[in-house]
């Protein structure tokens, strides 16, 4: 046989092509368990969900937002020194945040497999729209993967300008950051229920200033809004530096949302994997000060089959367990949203009560010969002297752990003069009622009732009394009896 003939060379290439195709298809992993665990084939009750969202928006706009605006809660959040622990709705809740899908945030060092994991979950591998991956630091942008009618990319400036989305507050981080923000829309069943956010990998030798925008502040913004946070590690990148320490400080109070993933686990033999697992716990122990250690999921999240002679059954069980956590967040998204809106309402109410107390104290201290600025400066500098915070604890059902940082009010009143605010007793109208009554009704009755209707399976539409008024005439609050 003439090995140098063109016909033999063509036959060799053709054989190699089919051999590679055959080998490639044989090493791809079965993805059917993803659809089964996430129940992507099930039809959702879209009408019930839409009715609950409509009801929640109505409660927010009629009972919570007016109090926010009257006492400028938004500006308190900008100056508060120690933020409330746990998830917040940002400076002020918006329709975009109320209607937004659960957010899953991917954090971790560079090249640990965050983008590959998203490609695997969405089945994007070898498609023109897969997220770029590689051994070197590849993701330099914050990438938001969300549902859309067609596949397209959305620039950060467009996402921030669109009021129907929940990303408009990101404008405060500047144009340099918006150039590093990109959205990808695609018609995918999973993205109808959840939004993924891929983040730039942590590089310990890179300073925040070199990125051109406040990286830690942007991470905090996404952390505050995430329903589930995947912190991904590579068995070969377990060193903890200053930037990773800062990240875990930002995750304080969010331990219940964190899932730690030891990715690429099939690259190690079983004995080596056990040692790496212990080393990961040893590295993270000083960063996570909780009595219950965090759950670490050990697997390999990419589309190809596990390496031979590894614990493939263990890895698959770990993967399914993580997917069940994700599915739990998706199925409980309405309950979580109602609970978070209620938390937000409680904080707005506490803020209004405190401002009201400052206003009353200022009026009591003022006399004809007093200097208003000196009088109020004395109150702001030493609120304990006038029992500002203690009176709220004594007269209202508020926990001391829910009180905001008192130093924040020094900055708050620095740009909002006390004379700009009315006492709560004056925040009433003949038609609209009193702001305090309405927000308390939302906290104690309306939001719990909506949550109960969701859990019981009843359709949370508008009640007949809200539509017709039940025949009751409005009570004149200013008429003398």
N, C-alpha and C positions, 0 to 999 in steps of 0.2 A: 504493500500500500504506500502510496506517495503522500507522506505526512505534510509535505509542503504545498500540495495542490490547493487551489482556491476552494474546491468543493469540500475537501476534508475540513478546512478551516471554518467554512460556513456551517457544516454539520456540527462541529465542535461548539461553536457559539450558540447554535440553536439548542443543542442538548444542555449546555450550561444554563441557558435561559429558563428552560422548563424545569431543570433541577432546582434552580434557585426559587422559582415560583412555587414549586411543590414544597420545598423546605420552609419557605416563608409562611405559607398558609398553615403548615403543620405546627409552627411554634406560636401562632396567635392564640391568645387565651379566650376561653368561652366567656362572654359578657352577659349571658342570660340571667345570671343571679342579680345583676344590677337592676334590670327592669323589674324582676320579681320582688326584690327587697324594697325598692322605692315605689312599687305598685304603679308604675307608669302606664300600665294598660287599663287601670281603673278610671272610670269616668267620674269627675268631680261634680258635686252639686253647685254649679256656678251661680244659680239663682239665689240660693241660701247665703253663699259667701258675699255676693253683691249686696244683698239686703242688710247683712251685718255691717258691712263697710259703710253703707249709706247711713245706717243708724248711728254708727260711731262718729262719722263726720258731723252729723247733726248735733250730737251731744257736745262735741268739741267746739263747734262754731257758736253754739248758743249759750253754753255754760262755762267754758274754760277760756276760750280766746278773749272774750271781753275783759276778764280779770287780768289776763296777761298784758293786754294793751293799756288798761287803766293804771296799772302799777309797774309797767315797763320791766316785766320779768326778763325779757330778752337782754337788757343791759346789765342786769345782775349777773347773768351767766357769763358774760364777757369778762367780768372783773372778779369773779369768785376765785379765791385762792385754792381752797381744797374742794374739789367737785364732789358731788354726791357719788357714793359708790354705786356700781352697777350700771346698767344700760340707761341712757337718757335719750330724750328726743331732741337733743341739740338745743340751740338757743330758743327756738320756739317751734312747736309742732306745726307741720304744714300738711296740706292735702296729699302732697307727694309722699311724705313719710307715713301717713296713715294708710294710704293705698299701696305702698311699696311691698314687694315680696320679701320673705326672709333673706337675709344676707349671710353668705358663708365667706369668711375671710381666710386667706392663705398667707401665713407668715413663716419666716425662717431664714437661715443663711442662704447664700447663693448656691445655685446648682444642686439643690437637694431633691428636686423632683416636683416642685409645686405646679409648674406649668404642665408637666407630663401627667400629673394626677388629674388636672382639669380636662386635658385631652382625653384621658382614659374614661373618666366618668361620662363625658359627653359623646364619646365615640368619634372624636375629630381626627384621629391619627391617619396620616396619609391623605388627608383632605386638604384642599387649598386654604382652609381657614383654621387649621390647627395652630395653637400657640407655639411660637418658636422656642426650641429647647436646645441645650448643648452643654458640654462639660465646662465651658467658661461662663462667667456672669452674662446672661442673655436678656433678662427682663429688666429694663431700666424705667419702665412706666408702671403706673397703677392702671391695670386693665380690668374693666368691668364687663363681664360677660352676662348678657341679659336677653330676654325674649324679644323677638320682633317678627313681623310678618315675612320679612326677607332678610337674607344675609347681607349685612353692611357694617361698615365701621363708622363711629361717631366721634368727632373731635371733642376734646375736653371743653373748649370754649362753647361749643353747642350744647353739651350736657349741662354746663353750669347756667346757661342762659334759658334753658327750657324749664319753666316753672312747674310743668306737669311731672317732672322727675324730682327725686329727692336729693339731687346733687348741687343745687344752686348755692348752698352755703359754702361750697368749696372755692368760690370766687375770692374769699378773704385770704387765701394762701398765695394769691398773686398769679400773674400771667406765666411766670416761669414754671409754676406747678401745672397749670392748665395745659401747657404744652407737653407735660409728662403724664397726662391723663387721657385715656382712650377708652371708648366703649365699643363693644362688638355685639351686634344684635343678630339673632338667628332663630328660626322656627324649630324649637326643640321642646319635647314634652316635659323634660325636667326643668327647663328654664321658664316654663309657664308657672312653676311653683316656687322657684328659688333663683337668686342672683349670686354669681360667683365673682369674687374680687381677687385678682392675682397681684401681688406686690413685688417691688424690687427686692432682691435678696440682700440680706445684711452682709456688708463687707466691713470687717472690723478695722481695717487700716484706712477707711474713708471717713472723713469728717463730714458732719451734716452740712457745713457751709459749702463743701465741694459739690453738693447736689444742686445748689442754686435755689432751693426752697426748704422750708422747715419740715424736714422728713418726719421727725418725731411727732410734731403737731398733726401732720396729715394722718399718720398711723393712728394717733389717738382719736381722730375724727371717725375713722372707719371702725376702730375698736368699739367706740361708744355705740355704734349703730349695728354692729354685727350680732346675729343670733347664734352663730356657731363660729368658733375660731380654731382653725387647724394650724398648729405649730409643727412644721415638718423639719425633720433632721435626717442627715445622712450618716451612716455608721462611721464614715471616715472624716466627718466634720463635727466633732463634739466639743471643740474648744469654745469656751464662753468668754467673750470679750465685753468691752464697755457698752457697745451698741446693743448687744443681746441682753445685757443686764438692764439697760434702759427700757428695752421692749417689755421685759417681764415686770418692771416697776409699773409700766403703763397698763399691764393686764391685771393689776391688783383689784380685787373685788369682782373679777370676771371669771373666777376659777371654774364655776359651773358650766360656762360656755366653752372652755378650753378643751381641746383634744390634742394630745401630743402624739405624733406619728413618727415612728422610726422606719423610714422608707428604705428601699433598696436592700431589704433584709436578706434576700436570697443570694446576695453577693458574698455572704460569709458562711462558713461552716457553723454547725449548731453550737459547738463549744465556744467559738469566737463570738457568736451572736449573744450568748449568755453574758460574756464579759463586757461586750459593748452595752448591753441593756443595763447592767449594773453601773457602768461608767456614766451613762446618761442620767440615771437617777442621782448619782453622786454629784454631777455637775449642776443639776437643776434644783437639788434640795435647798441650797441657800437662797434661791430666787423665788421659790414658792413656799411661803410659810403657812401651810395649812395642815390641820391634823390628819386629814385623809390624803394619802399620796395621789397624785394625778394618774389617770389611766393612760397607759402608753400602748398604742396599737402598733404591732409589728407585722409588716407585710411589704409587698412590692407593688406599688400602684402605677402600672403601665401595661400596655396591651399584650405584651409578649409573655410566653409561658415562663414559669419559674425555672430557675437554674436546676439542673439535675442534682439529685442527692441532697435536697433541702426539704424543710418541713412544709411541703406544699399544702397539706390539709390544715395545718395550723394557720398558715398565712391566709388561706381562703376564709376560714372561720373569723379571723381577725378583721378581714375586709368586710365581711357581711355584718359583723358587729358594728363597725364604723358606719356602714350604710344605714343600719337600723337607727343609729343616733341621728343621722341626717333626716331620715324619714320621720322620726319623732318631732323634730323641729318643724318640718313641713306640715305635718298633720295638726300640730298645735299652734300654728301661726296666728290664727284668729284669736285664740285665748290669750296668747302672749301679747298680742297687740293691744287688746283691751286692758290687760293688766298693766302694761307700760304706760298707756294713756292715763290710767287711774293714778299711777305713781306720779306722773307729770302733773296731774291736777292737784294732788296733795302738796307738791312742792310750790306750785303757784299759789295755793291757798295760804300756806305758811308764810310765803313772802308777803302777800297782801296783809296778813295779820301783823307782821312785824312792821311794815311801813305804816300801817294804821296806828300802831303803838308809838312809833317815833313821832307821828303827827300830833297825837294826843298829848304826849309828853312835852313837845315843843310849845303847844298852845297853853298848857298849864304853867310852864316856866316863864312865858313871856309876860312882860308888864309894859306900861306906857313908856318907861325910861330905859328899857332893855335894848341892847344891841342884838338884833336877830342872828347875825352871823356868829357872834361870840357865844350866845346861848346855845345855838344848835351845835357848834363845834364842841362844846363841853359835853353835850349829850352823845355825840358820835364817838368822841374819844373814850368815854367811859360809860357804855350802855348798862353795865352791871350796877352802877350807882343808882340808876333810875329803874332797875328791874325790867328792862325792855324784854329780854329773852325769858327771864324767869316768869314773868306775868303770862307769857304765851303758854308756857308749860303748865301753869297753875289753872288757867281759865279755859283751856282748850284741850282736846284729846290729841295731843301731839307728843311724840317721843322726843327725848332730848337728842337722840341719835339722828333725827331727821332735820334738826335745825341747821341752817347754813352757817358758814364761817362768818363771825361777826365783823371781822376785818374787811370783808367784802363790801360792807355797807358804807365804809368810809369812802371808798372809790365810787360806789354807786351814787351816793348823795353829792359827791364832788361834781358830777356832771348833771345831776337831777336835783335841783333845789327842792327843799322840803315844801316850799309854798306851792309847788306844782301839783301836789297830791291832795285829794280830798279824803276825809275819813270814810270808813266803810259805811257808816250810817247815812252818808250823803250819796252813796253810790246806788241809788234806787230810783226807779221811775214807775209811773202809773201803769204803763203797758208792759214794760219788760221785767218788772219786779226788782229785787235786790241782787246784786252780783254775788254776795256772799251766800245767800240762800240757794242760788242756782248752782254754784260750784259744789256746795255741800250736798245738794240733792244728787248731783252727778256722781259724787264720790260714794255716797252711802246707798243710793237707790238705783239710779239709771244704769251705771256701768256694771254693778254686780248683777242686775236683772238681765242685762244683755249677755253677760258671761254665762249666767244660768240657762238662758234660752239656747245658747250655742251647745252647751253640754247635754241638754235634754233633747236636742234635735228639733226644737220648735223653730219655725221661721221667724227671725227677729225683725219683723216689719214694724211700721208705725202703729201704735195703738189707736183704737177708735177715739179715745179721749184727746190724743194729740191732733187728730184730724178734725174733730167736731167740737172739742172743748167740753164735751159731756153736758152741754147746756148750762154750764156755770158762768155767771157774770164775773168779770174781773173785780177784785176788791179794791176800793179806793183807800190807799194807805194813808192819805192825808186828810181824810174826812174825820171830823171829831164825832165821837159816839155820844 
